Amino acid sequence: MSQKILIVDDEPAALKVLGMALHREGYEVLGAQSGQEALQKAIAEQPDLIILDVMMPDMDGFEACRQIRSTPEIGHIPIILLTALSKVEDKVAGFEAGADDYVSKPVSLKELSARVRVLLSRTRPTAAVAPPPSRAHIVAFTGVKGGVGTTTLALNVALATLEKGHSTILAELQPQGGSLQAQLGVQFQRSFHTLLEQKPEAIDATMVESCLLSDRTGLQVLVSPSRPSVTDRECTPRHVDKIVQHLAGMADYLFLDLEPAINPSTQVVFSRASRIVLVCEPDPIAFQITKRWQAALEQIGLAGKRVGIVVVNRSNPATGYSRHQMDEMLGSALLGAIAPAPEACFYANSNAVPLLLHKRDLLIETQIRTLARELTQ
């Protein structure tokens, strides 16, 4: 069966010339004249390669490339960007958008054909090492802003699930570094960033499993480095999607701690998650931000019972709101509310002992276990 190439250019003459040249090489050629049409055809036709012109009206090639990479069904397809822009910064922008190669106009048909052959030969074997089918119930945690206790909540919900005898993985997918290692009191040499050093197509189950480590509780964890650092690692949607697919085949429950942002990488995770947990504080500004998050998620088709809000109160109880007041301010019923426990949290952070391991019958422990039951039903 001949390989299928989708060419995207708003100029019909360019589509015809490139299409005829590649057809003579034995490829099946499809055409699209806009970024939106390209997305629709890529999903419907599943081409082996996309050649994408940058200078197009409405949606330029950079944005089309980003949207392709953030769409799970087509995010793996190799992309060649085609443009008259030839400055170094233009090429960097193309690679940052997720392109695999970059060809400047005017196009040499021989050069383009050679680049197509090379790129297809590199990507052809990846189907043989596809991630296993998902067996995990995936729950994604994200803070509506930083510093609201998202990692602490995700860790303790994962521990509550582990208590019930389920195989459980907690993955901290934080490109800028995270706090999970500090909360567990360990230092792991291999991490999420170890996987980011690889090309997405090279990431396989063995590699992902080698970065998973078990702490003293038996919880399997994929951590991010405990301190931010200047790095050339790039967290692309293709990296994240490949990693999550492999993790989902290794446990009954997969909990994901995400950066506080809606971007192409987190959208890949949201699209795979059974439940999405927005974590916020009991604060009027935080509630406003949370409502904006809900609206943004609705725009990308994520709403209803799949998305839930958990309010974490880490301050004095006298400064908080009642559950009913918070429901009214947010305009929807909360998935959960976590009461303040400053002394227990201080002890947990000082001794690197997660809250749920204290076993002191505190209200916060009951609330976390209740939330875990709700998320794993």
C-alpha positions in Angstrom: 0.0 0.0 0.0 1.4 3.4 -1.0 2.1 5.9 1.8 -0.2 8.9 2.1 0.9 12.5 2.2 -1.3 15.5 3.0 -0.1 18.8 1.4 -1.5 22.0 3.0 -1.2 25.3 1.0 -3.7 28.1 0.3 -2.2 28.4 -3.2 -3.9 25.9 -5.6 -1.0 26.1 -8.0 1.5 25.1 -5.3 -0.7 22.2 -4.3 -0.8 21.0 -7.9 3.0 21.2 -8.5 3.9 19.5 -5.2 1.2 16.9 -5.5 2.2 15.9 -9.0 5.9 15.6 -8.0 5.1 13.4 -5.0 2.5 11.3 -7.0 5.2 10.5 -9.5 7.3 9.2 -6.6 4.6 6.7 -5.8 2.8 8.4 -2.9 -0.9 8.9 -2.5 -1.4 12.6 -2.3 -4.2 14.6 -0.4 -4.7 18.4 -0.5 -6.0 21.0 1.9 -6.1 24.8 1.5 -6.4 25.9 5.1 -5.2 24.9 8.6 -8.8 23.9 9.6 -9.3 21.8 6.6 -5.9 20.2 7.3 -6.9 19.2 10.8 -10.2 17.6 9.5 -8.5 15.7 6.7 -5.6 14.5 8.9 -8.1 13.1 11.5 -10.3 11.5 8.7 -7.5 10.2 6.5 -4.6 9.5 8.9 -1.8 10.4 6.4 1.8 9.1 6.9 3.2 12.7 6.5 2.0 16.3 6.4 3.7 19.0 4.4 2.4 22.3 5.8 2.8 25.8 4.3 3.4 28.5 7.0 2.0 31.6 5.3 -1.7 31.0 5.2 -4.6 33.3 6.2 -6.8 32.7 9.3 -4.6 29.9 10.8 -1.0 30.0 9.8 1.2 26.9 9.6 2.8 27.3 13.0 -0.7 27.3 14.7 -1.9 24.4 12.5 1.2 22.5 13.5 0.6 23.1 17.2 -3.0 22.0 16.9 -2.0 18.8 15.1 0.5 18.0 17.9 -2.2 18.6 20.6 -4.7 16.3 18.9 -4.1 12.7 20.2 -5.4 11.0 17.0 -2.9 12.8 14.7 -0.2 14.1 17.1 2.2 11.4 16.0 2.2 12.3 12.3 5.6 13.8 11.1 5.3 17.3 9.7 7.5 19.2 7.2 7.0 23.0 7.3 7.3 24.8 4.0 7.8 28.5 3.9 9.6 31.5 2.3 10.6 32.6 5.9 14.3 31.6 6.2 15.6 33.4 9.3 16.9 31.3 12.1 14.2 32.5 14.5 11.6 31.4 12.0 13.0 27.9 11.9 13.2 27.8 15.6 9.6 28.8 15.8 8.7 26.0 13.5 10.5 23.4 15.5 9.0 24.7 18.7 5.6 24.3 17.2 6.3 20.6 16.7 7.7 20.3 13.2 10.1 17.5 12.3 11.7 19.3 9.3 11.8 22.6 7.6 12.1 23.4 3.9 12.6 26.9 2.6 11.0 28.3 -0.6 11.6 28.3 -3.5 11.4 24.5 -3.2 13.7 22.1 -4.8 11.5 19.2 -5.7 14.4 16.8 -5.5 15.3 18.1 -2.0 11.7 17.9 -0.8 11.4 14.3 -2.2 14.6 13.3 -0.4 13.5 14.8 2.9 10.1 13.1 2.6 11.9 9.7 2.1 14.2 10.2 5.0 11.4 11.3 7.4 9.1 8.4 6.4 11.9 5.9 6.8 12.6 7.2 10.3 9.0 7.1 11.5 7.8 3.9 9.7 9.0 1.4 12.4 7.2 3.2 15.3 3.9 1.3 14.7 5.6 -1.9 15.7 6.3 -0.5 19.2 3.0 1.2 19.9 2.0 1.7 23.5 -0.2 -1.0 25.0 -3.9 -0.5 25.4 -4.9 1.6 28.3 -6.0 -0.3 31.4 -5.8 2.6 33.9 -8.5 4.9 35.1 -6.7 8.3 34.6 -7.2 11.2 36.9 -5.5 14.5 36.1 -4.8 17.1 38.8 -4.0 20.7 38.0 -4.0 23.9 40.0 -5.8 26.9 38.7 -2.6 28.7 39.7 0.6 27.7 41.4 1.0 27.1 45.1 -2.5 25.8 45.9 -1.4 22.3 47.1 -2.0 20.3 44.0 1.0 17.9 44.3 0.2 17.3 48.0 -3.4 16.5 47.1 -2.5 14.2 44.2 0.0 12.3 46.3 -2.4 11.7 49.2 -5.3 10.7 46.9 -2.9 8.2 45.2 -1.9 6.8 48.6 -5.6 6.4 49.6 -6.2 4.5 46.4 -3.1 2.3 47.1 -4.6 1.5 50.5 -7.5 -0.3 48.8 -5.1 -2.7 47.1 -5.1 -1.2 43.6 -2.0 -0.9 41.6 -1.4 2.8 41.5 1.0 5.2 39.7 1.5 8.9 40.4 3.3 10.9 37.7 4.5 14.4 38.2 4.5 15.9 34.7 6.1 19.2 35.6 8.5 20.6 32.9 9.9 23.2 35.3 10.5 20.9 38.2 8.3 19.7 41.1 8.1 19.0 44.8 7.2 15.2 44.9 10.8 14.1 45.7 10.9 16.5 48.7 7.5 15.4 49.9 8.6 11.7 49.8 12.1 12.4 51.2 13.9 10.7 48.4 16.2 11.6 45.5 15.7 9.7 42.3 18.3 9.8 39.5 15.8 9.1 36.7 12.8 11.3 36.2 10.2 12.7 33.8 13.0 14.9 32.4 15.0 11.7 31.6 12.2 10.8 29.1 12.1 14.3 27.7 15.7 13.9 26.6 14.5 11.2 24.1 12.8 11.7 20.8 9.1 10.9 21.3 9.2 8.0 18.8 12.0 6.4 20.8 10.1 6.3 24.1 8.9 2.7 24.8 7.4 0.9 27.7 10.8 -0.4 29.0 12.2 3.1 29.0 9.2 4.5 30.9 9.2 1.7 33.4 12.9 2.3 34.1 12.0 5.8 35.3 9.3 4.5 37.6 10.3 4.0 41.2 8.5 2.7 44.3 8.7 4.6 47.6 8.4 2.9 51.0 4.6 2.6 50.7 4.8 0.7 47.4 3.4 3.6 45.4 5.0 3.8 42.0 6.1 7.3 41.1 7.4 9.2 38.1 9.0 12.4 39.6 10.2 15.7 38.1 13.5 17.1 39.3 13.1 18.9 42.6 14.7 22.1 41.4 14.2 24.1 38.3 17.2 24.4 36.0 18.3 25.9 32.7 17.8 23.0 30.3 17.4 22.4 26.6 14.8 19.8 27.2 11.5 20.5 25.5 8.2 19.1 26.8 6.2 18.5 23.6 2.7 17.1 23.3 4.1 14.1 21.6 6.4 13.4 24.6 3.6 13.7 27.0 1.1 11.6 25.0 3.6 8.8 24.5 4.6 8.7 28.2 0.9 8.8 29.4 -0.1 6.0 27.0 2.7 3.7 28.4 1.9 4.6 32.0 -1.8 3.8 31.4 -0.9 0.3 30.5 1.0 -0.4 33.7 -1.5 0.2 36.6 -5.2 0.2 37.6 -5.1 3.9 38.5 -2.9 6.6 37.0 -2.8 10.0 38.8 -1.2 12.9 36.9 0.1 16.1 38.5 0.1 18.7 35.8 1.5 22.2 35.5 -1.1 25.0 36.1 -1.7 25.8 32.4 -3.9 24.9 29.5 -1.4 24.3 26.7 -0.9 21.7 24.0 0.8 19.3 26.3 -1.8 19.5 29.1 -4.6 19.3 26.6 -3.3 15.9 25.4 -3.6 14.7 29.0 -7.0 16.2 29.5 -8.3 14.4 26.4 -7.2 11.0 27.9 -8.3 11.6 31.5 -11.4 10.0 32.9 -11.6 12.8 35.5 -10.0 16.3 35.6 -9.5 17.9 39.1 -9.1 21.7 39.3 -7.5 22.6 42.6 -8.0 26.1 44.1 -8.0 28.0 47.3 -11.1 29.4 49.2 -10.4 32.9 47.9 -12.6 35.2 45.7 -9.8 35.8 43.2 -9.0 32.0 43.0 -12.7 31.4 42.4 -12.8 33.9 39.5 -9.7 32.1 38.0 -11.4 28.7 38.5 -14.5 29.9 36.6 -12.3 31.1 33.7 -10.7 27.6 33.7 -14.1 26.0 33.5 -15.0 28.2 30.6 -11.7 27.4 28.8 -12.2 23.7 29.3 -15.7 23.9 27.9 -14.4 25.5 24.8 -12.2 22.5 24.1 -15.1 20.1 24.8 -14.4 19.2 28.4 -17.2 19.9 30.9 -19.8 18.2 33.0 -19.0 15.5 35.6 -15.7 14.8 34.0 -14.4 18.1 35.5 -14.5 18.7 39.2 -13.3 21.4 41.6 -11.5 20.7 44.9 -11.0 23.6 47.3 -7.9 23.2 49.6 -8.0 25.5 52.6 -4.6 25.8 54.1 -5.3 28.8 56.3 -7.2 29.4 59.5 -10.7 28.0 59.5 -12.1 31.4 60.5 -11.1 32.9 57.2 -12.9 30.2 55.1 -16.3 29.9 53.5 -19.0 27.2 54.1 -19.4 24.5 51.4 -22.7 26.1 50.4 -21.1 29.5 50.0 -18.3 28.1 47.8 -20.8 26.2 45.6 -22.7 29.4 45.1 -19.6 31.5 44.3 -18.3 28.9 41.8 -21.7 28.3 40.2 -21.4 24.5 40.6 -21.2 21.9 43.3 -17.7 21.1 44.6 -16.2 17.7 44.1 -14.4 18.1 47.4 -13.3 20.5 50.1 -10.2 19.9 52.2 -10.1 21.5 55.7 -7.1 23.3 57.1 -4.6 21.2 59.1 -1.6 23.5 59.5 0.2 21.4 62.2 -0.2 18.1 60.3 1.0 19.7 57.1 4.0 21.3 58.8 4.9 17.9 60.3 4.5 16.2 56.8 6.8 18.7 55.1 9.4 18.7 57.9 9.6 15.0 58.1 8.9 14.0 54.5 5.9 11.9 55.7 2.8 12.3 53.5 -0.3 13.3 55.5 -2.1 10.0 54.9 0.7 8.0 56.5 0.2 9.9 59.9 -2.9 7.8 60.6 -4.0 10.2 63.3 -7.7 10.1 62.4 -7.8 13.8 61.4 -10.6 15.3 59.4 -8.3 16.0 56.5 -7.5 12.3 56.2 -11.2 11.4 56.1 -11.8 14.1 53.4 -8.9 12.8 51.2 -10.1 9.2 51.4 -13.6 10.3 50.6 -12.3 12.2 47.6 -10.3 9.2 46.5 -13.4 7.0 46.5 -15.3 9.6 44.5 -12.5 9.8 41.8 -12.0 6.1 41.5 -15.7 5.0 41.2 
